[in-house]
Amino acid sequence: MTRLPRHASATWYVPSVKARRKRLSGSRRSGRLVPLLAGLALGSAVLVPGPASAAQSPCPSTAGNYFATYTSSSSTSGVVGSRAKLEYANPDLCGNDTTDSGISAAWLMYQGTGLNQFAQVGYGQWGDASSYYPDQPGLTYFAQYGAACAVHGTCTSADDPFPTWFSFTNPIAGTQIYTVDTDASNSNHVRMAIDGTTYFSTGYDPAGDWSTGRRTSYGGETQQLESDVPGTAAQKVSVYFLQRRVASGWGYYPTAVALYQADVNSNRYHAIPFTPADGAGFKIYTDPLS
Protein backbone atom coordinates (compact mmCIF):
# COMPACT_ATOMS: atom_id res chain seq x y z
CA MET A 1 0.00 0.00 0.00
CA THR A 2 1.46 3.34 -1.03
CA ARG A 3 1.49 5.92 1.73
CA LEU A 4 0.34 9.50 1.39
CA PRO A 5 3.49 11.62 1.04
CA ARG A 6 4.32 13.37 4.27
CA HIS A 7 4.47 16.67 2.42
CA ALA A 8 0.68 16.45 2.23
CA SER A 9 0.39 18.23 5.53
CA ALA A 10 4.00 19.34 5.52
CA THR A 11 6.24 19.61 8.56
CA TRP A 12 5.06 20.64 12.00
CA TYR A 13 6.54 23.99 12.93
CA VAL A 14 6.60 24.94 16.60
CA PRO A 15 6.68 28.66 17.43
CA SER A 16 9.47 29.67 19.78
CA VAL A 17 7.26 31.90 21.93
CA LYS A 18 3.81 30.99 23.19
CA ALA A 19 2.18 34.41 23.43
CA ARG A 20 -1.41 34.99 24.53
CA ARG A 21 -3.52 36.17 21.62
CA LYS A 22 -6.96 37.70 21.54
CA ARG A 23 -9.62 35.57 19.84
CA LEU A 24 -10.33 36.98 16.41
CA SER A 25 -13.01 36.39 13.79
CA GLY A 26 -11.96 35.38 10.30
CA SER A 27 -8.36 36.41 10.78
CA ARG A 28 -5.07 35.17 9.43
CA ARG A 29 -2.54 33.70 11.82
CA SER A 30 0.94 34.49 10.60
CA GLY A 31 4.33 33.31 11.79
CA ARG A 32 6.11 29.98 11.74
CA LEU A 33 3.24 27.82 12.95
CA VAL A 34 2.30 24.25 12.26
CA PRO A 35 0.41 23.41 9.08
CA LEU A 36 -3.09 21.98 9.74
CA LEU A 37 -5.98 23.98 11.15
CA ALA A 38 -6.40 27.36 9.63
CA GLY A 39 -9.65 29.13 8.97
CA LEU A 40 -12.32 30.84 6.97
CA ALA A 41 -14.66 33.66 7.88
CA LEU A 42 -18.13 32.35 7.12
CA GLY A 43 -20.21 34.96 8.86
CA SER A 44 -22.64 34.35 11.67
CA ALA A 45 -24.74 31.55 10.18
CA VAL A 46 -23.29 28.86 12.39
CA LEU A 47 -24.57 26.30 14.84
CA VAL A 48 -22.71 25.69 18.07
CA PRO A 49 -22.28 21.96 18.67
CA GLY A 50 -22.34 20.53 22.15
CA PRO A 51 -19.00 19.84 23.82
CA ALA A 52 -17.23 16.65 22.82
CA SER A 53 -15.98 14.19 25.39
CA ALA A 54 -12.28 13.49 25.63
CA ALA A 55 -10.72 10.75 23.52
CA GLN A 56 -7.71 9.01 25.08
CA SER A 57 -5.67 10.49 27.93
CA PRO A 58 -3.20 11.88 28.42
CA CYS A 59 -1.97 13.69 25.31
CA PRO A 60 1.56 12.53 24.49
CA SER A 61 4.51 14.87 24.55
CA THR A 62 5.33 14.26 20.87
CA ALA A 63 3.19 15.03 17.84
CA GLY A 64 3.07 14.21 14.14
CA ASN A 65 0.65 13.82 11.23
CA TYR A 66 -1.69 10.81 11.38
CA PHE A 67 -4.25 10.07 8.71
CA ALA A 68 -7.46 8.33 7.73
CA THR A 69 -7.38 9.43 4.10
CA TYR A 70 -7.64 8.55 0.44
CA THR A 71 -5.58 10.11 -2.33
CA SER A 72 -5.61 9.76 -6.11
CA SER A 73 -3.81 6.62 -7.24
CA SER A 74 -1.31 8.39 -9.47
CA SER A 75 0.02 11.84 -10.14
CA THR A 76 -1.34 13.51 -13.27
CA SER A 77 0.05 16.60 -14.97
CA GLY A 78 -3.39 17.81 -16.09
CA VAL A 79 -5.05 18.01 -12.65
CA VAL A 80 -5.69 21.59 -11.49
CA GLY A 81 -8.11 21.14 -8.61
CA SER A 82 -9.83 19.03 -5.97
CA ARG A 83 -13.45 19.13 -4.76
CA ALA A 84 -15.61 17.10 -2.36
CA LYS A 85 -18.45 17.22 0.12
CA LEU A 86 -17.38 16.93 3.76
CA GLU A 87 -19.83 16.08 6.49
CA TYR A 88 -19.31 17.89 9.79
CA ALA A 89 -18.66 16.15 13.10
CA ASN A 90 -17.08 17.47 16.28
CA PRO A 91 -13.84 15.46 16.72
CA ASP A 92 -12.78 14.46 20.23
CA LEU A 93 -9.26 15.39 21.28
CA CYS A 94 -6.84 13.61 23.56
CA GLY A 95 -7.01 14.61 27.21
CA ASN A 96 -9.34 17.57 27.67
CA ASP A 97 -10.79 19.05 24.47
CA THR A 98 -10.40 22.61 25.72
CA THR A 99 -7.22 22.71 27.78
CA ASP A 100 -4.93 19.99 26.38
CA SER A 101 -2.86 19.86 23.19
CA GLY A 102 -4.87 17.72 20.76
CA ILE A 103 -5.61 18.61 17.13
CA SER A 104 -8.05 16.86 14.76
CA ALA A 105 -9.39 17.88 11.34
CA ALA A 106 -11.14 16.84 8.13
CA TRP A 107 -9.98 18.35 4.85
CA LEU A 108 -9.40 17.99 1.14
CA MET A 109 -6.21 18.87 -0.67
CA TYR A 110 -4.73 19.69 -4.07
CA GLN A 111 -1.03 18.91 -4.12
CA GLY A 112 2.13 18.42 -6.11
CA THR A 113 4.50 15.54 -5.49
CA GLY A 114 7.33 17.57 -3.97
CA LEU A 115 8.05 18.93 -0.51
CA ASN A 116 5.35 21.28 0.88
CA GLN A 117 3.49 21.50 -2.45
CA PHE A 118 -0.08 21.64 -1.18
CA ALA A 119 -3.16 23.74 -0.57
CA GLN A 120 -5.97 22.47 1.66
CA VAL A 121 -9.29 23.52 3.14
CA GLY A 122 -11.46 21.93 5.83
CA TYR A 123 -12.58 22.13 9.44
CA GLY A 124 -11.15 21.01 12.75
CA GLN A 125 -10.59 21.45 16.45
CA TRP A 126 -7.56 22.03 18.66
CA GLY A 127 -6.84 22.44 22.34
CA ASP A 128 -5.57 25.45 24.22
CA ALA A 129 -2.26 23.83 25.14
CA SER A 130 -1.25 23.09 21.57
CA SER A 131 2.18 24.57 21.02
CA TYR A 132 1.31 25.05 17.35
CA TYR A 133 -1.74 27.30 17.76
CA PRO A 134 -1.31 28.43 21.37
CA ASP A 135 -4.20 29.79 23.41
CA GLN A 136 -6.78 29.56 20.62
CA PRO A 137 -8.86 26.49 21.46
CA GLY A 138 -12.03 25.56 19.65
CA LEU A 139 -13.66 24.55 16.39
CA THR A 140 -13.00 26.38 13.14
CA TYR A 141 -12.87 26.23 9.38
CA PHE A 142 -9.37 26.43 7.93
CA ALA A 143 -7.43 26.97 4.73
CA GLN A 144 -3.69 26.65 4.30
CA TYR A 145 -0.93 26.26 1.73
CA GLY A 146 2.80 25.81 1.44
CA ALA A 147 4.47 29.11 0.56
CA ALA A 148 6.88 29.24 -2.37
CA CYS A 149 9.82 29.56 0.02
CA ALA A 150 8.68 26.37 1.82
CA VAL A 151 8.52 24.56 -1.53
CA HIS A 152 12.08 25.60 -2.37
CA GLY A 153 13.46 25.37 1.16
CA THR A 154 14.47 29.03 1.23
CA CYS A 155 12.29 30.39 4.04
CA THR A 156 14.00 32.70 6.49
CA SER A 157 12.99 33.64 10.03
CA ALA A 158 10.96 36.51 8.58
CA ASP A 159 8.88 34.24 6.33
CA ASP A 160 5.61 32.43 6.97
CA PRO A 161 6.15 29.00 5.37
CA PHE A 162 2.52 27.93 5.80
CA PRO A 163 0.11 30.88 5.43
CA THR A 164 -3.08 30.03 7.28
CA TRP A 165 -6.57 31.44 7.82
CA PHE A 166 -8.93 30.72 10.72
CA SER A 167 -12.62 31.50 10.99
CA PHE A 168 -12.77 31.02 14.78
CA THR A 169 -16.44 30.16 14.23
CA ASN A 170 -18.03 26.74 14.66
CA PRO A 171 -18.63 24.87 11.40
CA ILE A 172 -22.21 24.61 10.18
CA ALA A 173 -23.88 21.29 10.95
CA GLY A 174 -24.45 19.08 7.91
CA THR A 175 -22.51 18.83 4.64
CA GLN A 176 -20.71 21.50 2.64
CA ILE A 177 -18.76 21.53 -0.64
CA TYR A 178 -15.04 22.23 -0.22
CA THR A 179 -12.91 23.22 -3.22
CA VAL A 180 -9.22 23.85 -3.91
CA ASP A 181 -8.32 24.75 -7.50
CA THR A 182 -6.43 27.18 -9.70
CA ASP A 183 -8.12 30.51 -10.42
CA ALA A 184 -7.56 31.85 -13.94
CA SER A 185 -9.01 35.21 -12.91
CA ASN A 186 -6.26 35.59 -10.30
CA SER A 187 -3.08 34.69 -12.19
CA ASN A 188 -3.73 30.97 -11.64
CA HIS A 189 -3.19 31.24 -7.91
CA VAL A 190 -4.79 28.36 -6.00
CA ARG A 191 -8.04 29.32 -4.27
CA MET A 192 -9.61 27.61 -1.27
CA ALA A 193 -13.40 27.77 -1.05
CA ILE A 194 -16.45 26.49 0.81
CA ASP A 195 -19.84 26.29 -0.89
CA GLY A 196 -18.51 28.28 -3.84
CA THR A 197 -17.13 31.22 -1.86
CA THR A 198 -13.35 31.76 -1.88
CA TYR A 199 -11.82 32.57 1.49
CA PHE A 200 -8.11 32.20 0.89
CA SER A 201 -5.65 32.02 -2.00
CA THR A 202 -1.99 31.18 -2.55
CA GLY A 203 0.31 34.07 -3.35
CA TYR A 204 1.69 32.42 -6.48
CA ASP A 205 0.92 30.23 -9.50
CA PRO A 206 2.08 26.68 -8.65
CA ALA A 207 3.02 26.06 -12.30
CA GLY A 208 6.33 27.77 -11.66
CA ASP A 209 7.04 26.12 -8.30
CA TRP A 210 5.30 22.74 -7.98
CA SER A 211 6.16 19.54 -9.81
CA THR A 212 4.09 18.76 -12.90
CA GLY A 213 2.61 15.67 -11.26
CA ARG A 214 -0.52 16.55 -9.23
CA ARG A 215 -2.75 14.62 -6.83
CA THR A 216 -5.99 15.12 -4.95
CA SER A 217 -6.45 13.93 -1.36
CA TYR A 218 -9.34 13.73 1.10
CA GLY A 219 -9.93 12.60 4.67
CA GLY A 220 -9.19 13.10 8.34
CA GLU A 221 -6.01 13.89 10.26
CA THR A 222 -4.86 14.19 13.86
CA GLN A 223 -1.81 15.60 15.55
CA GLN A 224 -1.66 12.72 18.04
CA LEU A 225 -2.83 9.13 17.82
CA GLU A 226 -4.65 9.57 21.14
CA SER A 227 -7.05 12.04 19.46
CA ASP A 228 -9.99 10.88 17.33
CA VAL A 229 -10.50 11.63 13.65
CA PRO A 230 -13.99 13.05 13.03
CA GLY A 231 -16.73 10.42 13.15
CA THR A 232 -17.62 7.43 15.30
CA ALA A 233 -18.79 3.90 14.50
CA ALA A 234 -22.35 5.00 15.24
CA GLN A 235 -22.08 8.30 13.34
CA LYS A 236 -19.55 8.02 10.54
CA VAL A 237 -18.42 11.13 8.63
CA SER A 238 -19.09 11.02 4.88
CA VAL A 239 -16.48 12.31 2.43
CA TYR A 240 -17.95 12.06 -1.04
CA PHE A 241 -18.73 13.85 -4.35
CA LEU A 242 -15.02 13.26 -4.95
CA GLN A 243 -13.92 15.25 -7.98
CA ARG A 244 -10.81 16.47 -9.71
CA ARG A 245 -10.60 19.33 -12.18
CA VAL A 246 -8.76 19.03 -15.50
CA ALA A 247 -8.68 21.27 -18.58
CA SER A 248 -12.11 20.08 -19.72
CA GLY A 249 -13.74 20.79 -16.35
CA TRP A 250 -14.73 18.93 -13.20
CA GLY A 251 -15.17 15.17 -13.27
CA TYR A 252 -16.09 12.49 -10.74
CA TYR A 253 -13.89 9.69 -9.65
CA PRO A 254 -16.12 6.85 -10.91
CA THR A 255 -15.77 4.57 -7.89
CA ALA A 256 -13.61 4.17 -4.82
CA VAL A 257 -11.45 1.88 -6.97
CA ALA A 258 -10.16 5.05 -8.62
CA LEU A 259 -8.58 5.99 -5.30
CA TYR A 260 -6.31 4.10 -3.00
CA GLN A 261 -6.25 4.17 0.78
CA ALA A 262 -3.18 6.19 1.50
CA ASP A 263 -2.83 6.27 5.24
CA VAL A 264 -4.58 4.79 8.26
CA ASN A 265 -2.06 5.15 11.07
CA SER A 266 -4.04 3.58 13.90
CA ASN A 267 -6.25 0.54 14.34
CA ARG A 268 -8.74 3.04 15.78
CA TYR A 269 -8.93 5.06 12.52
CA HIS A 270 -11.03 3.84 9.60
CA ALA A 271 -11.70 4.95 6.01
CA ILE A 272 -14.39 2.76 4.45
CA PRO A 273 -15.52 3.20 0.79
CA PHE A 274 -19.21 3.60 0.00
CA THR A 275 -21.19 4.45 -3.14
CA PRO A 276 -23.17 7.70 -2.85
CA ALA A 277 -25.60 8.99 -5.45
CA ASP A 278 -23.07 11.54 -6.72
CA GLY A 279 -19.55 10.27 -7.29
CA ALA A 280 -17.24 8.08 -5.24
CA GLY A 281 -17.04 8.37 -1.48
CA PHE A 282 -15.83 6.95 1.80
CA LYS A 283 -16.62 7.31 5.49
CA ILE A 284 -14.11 8.11 8.21
CA TYR A 285 -14.47 7.37 11.90
CA THR A 286 -12.69 6.34 15.07
CA ASP A 287 -13.43 3.01 16.78
CA PRO A 288 -12.82 2.15 19.52
CA LEU A 289 -13.04 5.61 21.07
CA SER A 290 -10.95 4.77 24.11
Buried (B, 14 or more C-beta within 10 A) or exposed (E): EEBBBBBBBBBBBEBEEEEEEEEBEBBBBEBBBBBBBBBBBBEEEBEEBEEBEBBBEEBBEEBBBBBBBBBBBEBBEEBBBBBBBBBBBBBBBBBBBBEBBBBBBBBBBBBBBBBBBBBBBBBBBBBBBBBBBBEBBBBBBBBBBBBBBBBEEEBEEEBBBBBBBBBBBBBBBEBBBBBBBBBEEEEBBBBBBBEEEBBBBBEBBBEEBBBEBBBBBBBBBBBBBBBBBBBBEEEBBBBBBBBBBBEEEBEBBEEBEBBBBBBBBBEBBBBEBEEBEEBBBBBBBBBEBE
